[in-house]
Every structure is written in structure tokens, then in C-alpha cells.
């Protein structure tokens, strides 16, 4: 009888302990636990490209050359637009703003990435990671909105030529550019806050080469569903809405161009839109592939490759497309160069 009673008491105690644990888990969710129960992250490790050990020096050389080309190309575009009076039009004003934004955009990402390719220690502090994400998202969103505005500008120029000076006066252009910048900063602040209010207690290893939304959410603790949903809605507003505006604008543009009787007039109208449309397809396509999906699925090496396209290739594509395909920009560049040679001879 003594042994049986002892066994019953042991079983009852085990059942009581399990019931207590279930009740405790129900009453005290992880969000309400004190910070002492977590090992809080103070820095992150950026593991992007770390698997490609032998190729890291090659990648450094390639990305360094691309970064120099991006800087030179965008600075050249901005300088030529500022110095050449013939380019003081709304289209080139927005192109100049886009070039400045993309120069800053790459400056936030590439220098740190280049350092990491040469370094064994790939650490970035918690605060630095948050600042990098905020700046990256601000300029990236600004670029998306600017491309939408540039689509409307092409619509106004081709479909409403008589009203174009009124629709796109300088006050309107400055207001649209400022709105894109402010909107980018505000939406970026929301996205960055939603990511960094999450506790990071699983790991501090980010499977990426910079602090992006999806890799950070992937290593966060607890339920991230609400945060991801709000970020997804912001992504739809930033990517889908401007893209719809661009598509609608180009629908009207194509309809207007087809009505132009001369072949030369059609070619000229198409040539002014081809550069913008090329950048739009690459930028929106890659960004949509990464950001309009659940964050938990965006951790593969393939996604890093796609991210490289819109963080490196798109800023590189912008000055190259607009300078190589645009005769006005080409002529302006040669004018500025010849003017510089003339000034140098005088000196």
C-alpha cells in the first residue's frame, strides 16, 4: 500500500506540474516576460557572401569597380543637368533627383559590404543596423515614388503637350520631389520601427550582406505576423501603386504615339520613354520579387542575388541607360567636356 500510494502521489505531482506549465504559458506570453529572460542582441553578423571564401577578393574587385562607375555616372548626370541650360526641364530635374537618391542609396550599402568582403569579423552594431535599414528604405522608397512621378511626367509631355507647362511647372516639380522624399522617410521609419521593436533572441547572424527587413524578421523571436502584415501593406503601397500609375500612364502614351502620323515622330516619342521604362522594369521587378512575399521565405542565396540587382545593377543602369540612349544627355556631356577643355586652355 505504501508503494502504491507513493506512486499515485508522484503521478499526481507530475500532472500538476504539466498543468501549471500550460497555465503559465497561457497567462504569461513571451511579450510580457522581463528582458532578463532573454539574451538581448547588441550587434549582428552579416553573413552575406561568406560561403564564397575563395571568390570574396574577386567579388570585392568587381563590386568596387561597379561602385566607382555608379558614383562617376550619377555624379556626371547631376553635374551635366546643373550646368547645361537645355536640360533644365522637368524630365531632367527628376532624373537629377533620382541620380542623387541612387548615389546615397548605394553609399548606405556598398562601402560596408566591401569592407565585409575583406574582413573576417562582419559585425555591425544594433544601432548602426537600424540606421542602415532606415536610410536604405528611405532612398529605395524615394526611388520607387520618383519613377512613378517620372511616368506621369512623360504622360503629361506626350499626351498633354499644350498643358504640359502648366501641369509640370517648377513649383509642382519641387513639390512632387519633396513629397517623394518625405513619404520615403516616413514609410521607412514605420518599417524600421516594426522590425526593431521585435526581440532578437534566437541568433544574431543575418543571412544577408546588409540589414534588410526579411533577414532580420527571420531571426526575430515570437509572433511577427502583425509586423509582417503592416510591412507588406506598406510594400504594396510603395511598389504596386506607383507601378499601376506607370502602366496607366504608358497605356495613354502608347495610344497617343500610335496616332502620330510620321515614323520619325513616333521614334522620337518612344525614345524619350524607353530609358525610363527600362529602369522601371528592372527596379520594380526585382524589388517586388523580394518584398512582396512572406519574410520567412526570403532568406535564400537566390534572394541575395536578386537584391544585388536592385542595389548595384539598377543604380549602375540608370546613368548608363540615360546617357547611352539619350542624345540630349550625350550632347550636353560633350558640351560640358569641351567647355572644360576650353577653360583649361585659357588658364
C-alpha positions as CSV (number, residue, x, y, z in Angstrom):
1,X,0.0,0.0,0.0
2,X,2.8,2.4,0.8
3,X,4.5,1.9,-2.6
4,X,1.2,2.3,-4.4
5,X,0.3,5.5,-2.6
6,X,3.8,6.9,-3.3
7,X,3.4,6.1,-7.0
8,X,0.0,7.8,-7.1
9,X,1.4,10.9,-5.4
10,X,4.3,11.0,-7.9
11,X,1.9,10.7,-10.9
12,X,-0.4,13.4,-9.4
13,X,2.6,15.7,-8.9
14,X,3.8,15.2,-12.5
15,X,0.3,16.0,-13.8
16,X,0.0,19.1,-11.6
17,X,3.4,20.3,-12.8
18,X,2.3,19.9,-16.5
19,X,-0.9,21.7,-15.8
20,X,1.0,24.6,-14.1
21,X,3.3,24.9,-17.1
22,X,0.3,25.0,-19.5
23,X,-1.4,27.7,-17.4
24,X,1.8,29.7,-17.1
25,X,2.4,29.6,-20.8
26,X,-1.2,30.7,-21.4
27,X,-1.1,33.5,-18.8
28,X,2.4,34.8,-19.5
29,X,3.0,35.2,-23.2
30,X,6.6,35.8,-24.3
31,X,6.0,39.5,-24.9
32,X,5.3,40.1,-21.2
33,X,8.4,38.3,-20.0
34,X,11.0,40.6,-18.5
35,X,14.1,41.4,-20.6
36,X,16.3,39.4,-18.1
37,X,14.8,36.2,-19.5
38,X,16.2,37.0,-23.0
39,X,19.8,37.2,-24.2
40,X,19.4,40.5,-25.9
41,X,21.4,41.1,-29.2
42,X,23.7,44.1,-29.2
43,X,25.3,43.5,-32.6
44,X,24.6,41.5,-35.7
45,X,26.9,39.5,-38.0
46,X,26.4,40.0,-41.7
47,X,27.0,36.6,-43.4
48,X,26.3,37.6,-47.0
49,X,28.7,36.0,-49.5
50,X,30.7,34.4,-46.5
51,X,30.3,31.0,-48.1
52,X,32.2,32.1,-51.2
53,X,35.5,32.2,-49.5
54,X,37.8,31.9,-52.5
55,X,35.7,34.3,-54.5
56,X,35.5,37.1,-52.0
57,X,38.5,39.0,-53.3
58,X,37.1,38.7,-56.9
59,X,33.7,39.9,-55.6
60,X,35.4,42.9,-53.9
61,X,37.2,43.9,-57.1
62,X,34.0,43.6,-59.1
63,X,31.8,45.5,-56.7
64,X,34.4,48.1,-56.1
65,X,34.7,48.8,-59.8
66,X,30.9,48.9,-60.1
67,X,30.7,51.3,-57.2
68,X,33.2,53.7,-58.8
69,X,31.2,53.5,-62.1
70,X,28.0,54.2,-60.2
71,X,29.4,57.2,-58.4
72,X,31.1,58.6,-61.6
73,X,28.0,58.0,-63.7
74,X,25.4,59.6,-61.3
75,X,27.7,62.5,-60.4
76,X,28.2,63.1,-64.2
77,X,24.5,63.1,-64.8
78,X,23.8,65.6,-61.9
79,X,26.7,67.9,-62.9
80,X,25.6,68.0,-66.6
81,X,22.0,68.7,-65.7
82,X,23.0,71.5,-63.4
83,X,25.4,73.1,-65.9
84,X,23.5,72.7,-69.2
85,X,20.6,75.0,-69.6
86,X,19.0,72.8,-72.3
87,X,18.4,70.1,-69.6
88,X,16.6,72.4,-67.2
89,X,13.3,70.7,-67.9
90,X,11.0,68.7,-65.5
91,X,12.2,65.3,-67.0
92,X,15.8,66.0,-66.3
93,X,15.1,67.6,-63.0
94,X,13.5,64.3,-61.8
95,X,16.4,62.4,-63.4
96,X,18.9,64.5,-61.4
97,X,16.9,63.9,-58.2
98,X,16.9,60.2,-58.9
99,X,20.6,60.2,-59.5
100,X,21.3,61.9,-56.2
101,X,19.0,59.5,-54.4
102,X,20.6,56.4,-56.0
103,X,24.1,57.7,-55.2
104,X,23.1,58.0,-51.5
105,X,21.3,54.7,-51.8
106,X,24.4,52.8,-52.8
107,X,26.6,54.8,-50.3
108,X,24.5,53.3,-47.5
109,X,25.0,49.7,-48.6
110,X,28.2,49.2,-50.7
111,X,31.0,50.6,-48.6
112,X,30.1,48.3,-45.6
113,X,29.7,45.4,-48.0
114,X,33.1,46.0,-49.5
115,X,34.7,46.1,-46.0
116,X,33.0,42.9,-45.1
117,X,34.3,41.1,-48.1
118,X,37.9,41.9,-46.9
119,X,37.1,41.2,-43.2
120,X,36.7,38.1,-41.1
121,X,34.7,40.0,-38.5
122,X,31.5,41.1,-40.2
123,X,29.9,42.7,-37.1
124,X,27.5,45.7,-37.2
125,X,26.1,47.3,-34.0
126,X,22.3,47.2,-33.3
127,X,22.0,51.0,-33.7
128,X,24.1,51.0,-36.9
129,X,22.0,48.2,-38.4
130,X,18.8,50.2,-37.6
131,X,20.2,53.4,-39.2
132,X,21.4,51.5,-42.3
133,X,17.9,50.0,-42.7
134,X,16.2,53.3,-42.3
135,X,18.4,55.1,-44.8
136,X,18.3,52.3,-47.3
137,X,14.5,52.1,-47.2
138,X,14.2,55.9,-47.3
139,X,16.2,56.2,-50.5
140,X,14.7,53.0,-52.0
141,X,11.1,54.1,-51.5
142,X,12.0,57.6,-52.7
143,X,13.3,56.0,-55.9
144,X,10.1,54.0,-56.4
145,X,7.9,57.0,-56.0
146,X,10.2,59.1,-58.2
147,X,9.9,56.5,-61.0
148,X,6.1,56.8,-60.7
149,X,6.3,60.6,-60.9
150,X,8.6,60.4,-64.0
151,X,6.0,58.2,-65.7
152,X,3.3,60.8,-65.1
153,X,5.7,63.5,-66.4
154,X,6.1,61.5,-69.7
155,X,2.3,61.2,-69.9
156,X,1.9,64.9,-69.4
157,X,4.6,65.7,-72.0
158,X,3.3,63.4,-74.7
159,X,-0.4,63.2,-74.1
160,X,-1.0,66.8,-72.9
161,X,1.7,68.9,-74.7
162,X,-0.3,72.1,-74.7
163,X,-1.0,71.9,-70.9
164,X,2.4,70.4,-70.0
165,X,4.0,73.8,-68.9
166,X,1.0,74.2,-66.5
167,X,0.8,70.6,-65.3
168,X,4.5,70.3,-64.6
169,X,5.6,73.8,-63.6
170,X,8.6,74.2,-61.4
171,X,6.6,74.6,-58.2
172,X,4.8,71.4,-58.9
173,X,8.0,69.6,-59.7
174,X,9.7,70.7,-56.5
175,X,6.6,69.7,-54.5
176,X,6.4,66.3,-56.1
177,X,10.1,65.7,-55.4
178,X,9.8,66.8,-51.8
179,X,6.7,64.6,-51.3
180,X,8.6,61.6,-52.6
181,X,11.4,62.3,-50.1
182,X,9.2,62.9,-47.1
183,X,7.0,59.9,-47.9
184,X,10.0,57.7,-48.2
185,X,11.4,58.8,-44.8
186,X,8.0,58.3,-43.1
187,X,7.3,54.9,-44.5
188,X,10.9,53.9,-43.8
189,X,10.5,55.0,-40.2
190,X,7.4,52.8,-39.9
191,X,9.1,49.7,-41.4
192,X,12.3,50.1,-39.4
193,X,10.4,50.6,-36.2
194,X,8.2,47.5,-36.8
195,X,11.4,45.4,-37.3
196,X,13.5,46.7,-34.4
197,X,10.7,46.6,-31.7
198,X,10.9,42.8,-32.1
199,X,13.2,41.0,-29.6
200,X,16.2,39.2,-31.2
201,X,17.0,36.2,-29.0
202,X,17.4,33.3,-31.5
203,X,20.6,34.4,-33.2
204,X,22.5,37.5,-34.3
205,X,23.6,36.1,-37.6
206,X,21.9,37.8,-40.6
207,X,22.0,35.8,-43.8
208,X,22.5,38.9,-46.0
209,X,25.1,41.5,-46.8
210,X,23.2,44.4,-45.3
211,X,20.4,45.0,-42.7
212,X,17.3,44.2,-44.7
213,X,13.8,43.6,-43.5
214,X,13.2,40.0,-44.2
215,X,16.5,38.5,-42.9
216,X,16.1,40.4,-39.6
217,X,12.4,39.3,-39.2
218,X,13.6,35.8,-39.9
219,X,15.8,35.8,-36.8
220,X,13.4,37.7,-34.5
221,X,11.6,36.0,-31.6
222,X,7.9,35.5,-31.1
223,X,4.9,36.1,-33.4
224,X,5.9,38.5,-36.2
225,X,2.6,38.1,-38.2
226,X,1.2,41.6,-37.4
227,X,4.5,43.3,-38.1
228,X,4.9,41.5,-41.4
229,X,1.4,42.3,-42.4
230,X,1.8,46.0,-41.9
231,X,5.2,46.0,-43.7
232,X,3.6,44.0,-46.6
233,X,0.8,46.6,-46.9
234,X,3.4,49.4,-47.0
235,X,5.3,47.4,-49.6
236,X,2.1,47.2,-51.8
237,X,1.6,51.0,-51.4
238,X,5.2,51.7,-52.4
239,X,5.6,49.2,-55.2
240,X,2.2,48.3,-56.7
241,X,0.5,51.7,-56.6
242,X,3.3,53.6,-58.4
243,X,3.7,50.7,-60.9
244,X,0.0,50.9,-61.7
245,X,0.4,54.6,-62.2
246,X,3.3,54.0,-64.6
247,X,1.4,51.3,-66.5
248,X,-1.7,53.5,-66.9
249,X,0.5,56.4,-68.0
250,X,2.2,54.3,-70.6
251,X,-1.1,52.9,-71.8
252,X,-2.2,56.5,-72.6
253,X,1.3,57.2,-74.1
254,X,1.3,54.3,-76.4
255,X,-2.2,55.2,-77.6
256,X,-1.1,58.7,-78.3
257,X,2.1,57.7,-80.1
258,X,0.3,55.3,-82.4
259,X,-1.8,58.3,-83.6
260,X,1.3,60.2,-84.6
261,X,1.4,60.1,-88.5
262,X,5.2,60.3,-89.1
263,X,7.5,57.5,-88.3
264,X,10.2,59.9,-87.1
265,X,7.8,61.5,-84.6
266,X,6.9,58.0,-83.2
267,X,10.5,57.1,-82.8
268,X,11.3,60.3,-81.0
269,X,8.4,59.9,-78.6
270,X,9.3,56.2,-77.9
271,X,13.0,57.1,-77.4
272,X,12.1,59.6,-74.6
273,X,10.2,56.8,-72.7
274,X,12.5,53.8,-73.4
275,X,15.1,54.7,-70.9
276,X,12.6,55.3,-68.1
277,X,10.7,52.1,-68.9
278,X,13.9,50.0,-68.8
279,X,14.8,51.3,-65.3
280,X,11.2,50.8,-64.1
281,X,11.1,47.2,-65.3
282,X,14.3,46.2,-63.6
283,X,13.8,48.2,-60.4
284,X,10.1,47.2,-59.7
285,X,10.6,43.7,-60.9
286,X,13.5,42.9,-58.5
287,X,12.0,44.8,-55.6
288,X,8.6,43.1,-56.0
289,X,10.2,39.7,-56.1
290,X,11.9,40.2,-52.7
291,X,9.5,42.4,-50.8
292,X,6.0,41.2,-51.9
293,X,6.5,37.8,-50.3
294,X,6.4,36.5,-46.7
295,X,9.5,37.5,-44.9
296,X,10.1,34.0,-43.6
297,X,10.7,32.7,-47.1
298,X,13.2,35.4,-48.1
299,X,16.5,34.0,-46.8
300,X,18.0,32.1,-49.7
301,X,21.1,32.8,-51.7
302,X,19.0,33.4,-54.7
303,X,17.3,36.3,-53.0
304,X,20.7,37.8,-52.2
305,X,21.5,37.7,-55.9
306,X,18.2,39.5,-56.8
307,X,19.0,42.1,-54.1
308,X,22.3,42.7,-55.7
309,X,20.5,43.6,-59.0
310,X,18.4,46.4,-57.5
311,X,21.1,47.6,-55.1
312,X,24.0,47.6,-57.6
313,X,22.8,47.0,-61.1
314,X,19.9,49.4,-61.1
315,X,21.9,52.4,-59.9
316,X,24.5,51.4,-62.5
317,X,21.8,51.0,-65.2
318,X,20.3,54.4,-64.6
319,X,23.2,56.7,-65.7
320,X,24.2,54.2,-68.4
321,X,20.8,54.0,-70.0
322,X,20.0,57.7,-69.8
323,X,23.4,58.7,-71.2
324,X,23.8,56.0,-73.9
325,X,20.3,56.1,-75.2
326,X,19.6,59.8,-74.8
327,X,21.0,62.1,-77.4
328,X,20.3,65.3,-75.4
329,X,22.3,64.0,-72.4
330,X,25.1,62.8,-74.7
331,X,25.3,66.3,-76.4
332,X,25.2,68.0,-73.0
333,X,28.1,65.8,-71.7
334,X,30.3,66.7,-74.7
335,X,29.4,70.4,-74.3
336,X,30.5,70.4,-70.7
337,X,33.7,68.5,-71.5
338,X,34.6,70.8,-74.4
339,X,33.8,73.8,-72.2
340,X,36.1,72.4,-69.5
341,X,38.9,71.9,-72.1
342,X,38.4,75.5,-73.3
343,X,38.6,76.9,-69.8
344,X,41.7,74.8,-69.1
345,X,43.4,76.2,-72.2
346,X,42.6,79.8,-71.1
347,X,44.1,79.1,-67.7
